[in-house]
Amino acid sequence: MGEVLGRVLVVDDDEVIRQLIAVNLTLEGFDVYTAFDGQDCLDRVREVDPDVITLDVMMPRLDGWETATKLRTDPRTTHVKVVLITARAQEDDKRRGLGIGVDSYLTKPFDPAELIQVVRDLALAAKSRSRSPEI
C-alpha cells in the first residue's frame, strides 16, 4: 500500500453523492472522512484534521457558504483547502466563493476524474506548505 495522498473531509447532505465522492477518493489513495452538513463538518474538522474539504453549497442547518466562511475565519482551520461543489454555476457564486477564499469550485454534475485531480493538486499543495524544508 502506497503513501496516503492526503486526508479529505467530504461534506454533502446527499448520501449518494457523499458516498460517490468518498469511494472515488478512497480508491485513489486518500484517507476519507464524511460529514452530512456544514455543522457536522465544523464539529468534526479539528478531530479529522483534513488537508482538503469538499463542501456542498446547498445543505440544511449550515450551508457551504457559511461553513467555508467559518473555516476561513477560524485560525485552526484557515489553512485547510476547500473545494465548493454546487449545482449553481453563476459567476456571482464563483466570485462569492473566491471572496471567501475557497481554493476551487466544481459544478454538479461533476466529472469524478476532475474532482480527483483538483483534490490531489490541493492535497499536494497542503502537504508542501506544511512540510519543513529538508536539510
C-alpha positions as CSV (number, residue, x, y, z in Angstrom):
1,M,0.0,0.0,0.0
2,G,1.5,3.4,-1.0
3,E,1.6,6.5,1.0
4,V,-1.7,8.1,1.7
5,L,-2.2,11.1,-0.7
6,G,-3.9,13.2,2.0
7,R,-6.8,13.4,4.3
8,V,-10.2,14.6,2.9
9,L,-13.4,15.5,4.6
10,V,-16.3,15.1,2.2
11,V,-19.4,17.2,3.2
12,D,-22.7,16.7,1.4
13,D,-26.2,16.2,2.7
14,D,-27.0,13.8,-0.2
15,E,-25.8,10.4,0.9
16,V,-25.4,9.1,-2.6
17,I,-23.2,12.0,-3.7
18,R,-21.2,11.8,-0.4
19,Q,-20.6,8.1,-0.9
20,L,-19.7,8.6,-4.6
21,I,-17.1,11.2,-3.8
22,A,-15.8,9.2,-0.8
23,V,-15.4,5.9,-2.8
24,N,-13.7,7.7,-5.7
25,L,-11.2,9.4,-3.4
26,T,-10.6,6.2,-1.3
27,L,-9.8,4.2,-4.5
28,E,-7.4,6.9,-5.5
29,G,-5.5,6.6,-2.2
30,F,-6.9,9.3,0.0
31,D,-7.9,8.9,3.6
32,V,-11.6,9.9,3.5
33,Y,-14.0,11.0,6.2
34,T,-17.5,12.3,5.7
35,A,-19.9,14.8,7.2
36,F,-23.6,15.2,6.4
37,D,-23.8,19.0,6.6
38,G,-21.9,22.2,7.4
39,Q,-22.4,21.9,11.2
40,D,-21.3,18.3,11.2
41,C,-18.2,19.4,9.2
42,L,-17.3,22.1,11.8
43,D,-17.9,19.6,14.6
44,R,-15.5,17.1,13.1
45,V,-12.9,19.2,11.3
46,R,-10.4,19.5,14.1
47,E,-10.6,15.8,15.0
48,V,-10.2,14.8,11.3
49,D,-7.6,17.4,10.6
50,P,-8.1,17.2,6.8
51,D,-5.8,18.5,4.0
52,V,-8.8,19.2,1.8
53,I,-12.6,19.6,2.4
54,T,-15.1,19.1,-0.4
55,L,-18.1,21.2,0.5
56,D,-21.6,21.1,-1.0
57,V,-23.2,24.5,-1.1
58,M,-26.9,23.7,-0.7
59,M,-27.3,22.0,2.7
60,P,-29.6,22.2,5.7
61,R,-28.6,23.8,9.0
62,L,-25.4,25.4,7.8
63,D,-24.8,25.8,4.0
64,G,-21.5,25.6,2.2
65,W,-21.1,29.4,2.1
66,E,-21.4,29.8,5.9
67,T,-19.3,26.7,6.5
68,A,-16.5,27.9,4.2
69,T,-16.6,31.4,5.9
70,K,-16.3,29.8,9.4
71,L,-13.4,27.6,8.2
72,R,-11.6,30.6,6.8
73,T,-12.1,32.8,9.9
74,D,-11.0,30.1,12.5
75,P,-7.2,30.2,12.8
76,R,-7.2,26.4,13.5
77,T,-8.8,25.7,10.1
78,T,-7.8,28.6,7.9
79,H,-5.1,26.5,6.2
80,V,-7.4,23.7,5.1
81,K,-8.0,23.6,1.3
82,V,-11.7,24.0,0.4
83,V,-13.5,22.8,-2.8
84,L,-17.0,24.1,-3.2
85,I,-19.3,21.8,-5.1
86,T,-22.6,23.3,-6.3
87,A,-25.3,22.9,-8.9
88,R,-25.2,26.7,-9.3
89,A,-22.5,27.8,-11.7
90,Q,-23.3,31.6,-11.9
91,E,-20.4,33.9,-12.0
92,D,-21.5,35.7,-8.8
93,D,-21.4,32.4,-7.0
94,K,-17.8,31.9,-8.2
95,R,-16.9,35.4,-7.1
96,R,-18.5,34.9,-3.8
97,G,-16.5,31.7,-3.3
98,L,-13.3,33.4,-4.2
99,G,-14.2,36.3,-1.9
100,I,-14.5,33.8,1.0
101,G,-11.2,32.3,0.0
102,V,-12.2,28.8,-1.3
103,D,-9.5,27.1,-3.3
104,S,-11.6,25.6,-6.0
105,Y,-15.1,25.4,-7.4
106,L,-16.8,22.4,-9.1
107,T,-20.2,22.4,-10.7
108,K,-22.6,19.4,-10.3
109,P,-22.8,17.2,-12.2
110,F,-19.0,17.0,-11.9
111,D,-16.6,14.6,-13.6
112,P,-15.1,12.3,-10.9
113,A,-11.8,12.4,-12.6
114,E,-11.8,16.2,-12.5
115,L,-12.7,16.1,-8.8
116,I,-9.9,13.7,-8.0
117,Q,-7.4,15.9,-9.9
118,V,-8.5,19.0,-8.1
119,V,-8.3,17.3,-4.7
120,R,-4.9,15.7,-5.5
121,D,-3.5,19.1,-6.5
122,L,-4.8,20.8,-3.4
123,A,-3.6,18.0,-1.1
124,L,-0.1,18.2,-2.6
125,A,-0.2,22.0,-2.1
126,A,-1.3,21.5,1.5
127,K,1.4,18.9,2.2
128,S,4.2,21.0,0.7
129,R,3.1,24.0,2.7
130,S,3.2,22.0,6.0
131,R,6.4,20.1,5.3
132,S,9.5,21.7,6.6
133,P,12.4,22.0,4.2
134,E,14.8,19.1,4.2
135,I,18.3,19.7,5.4
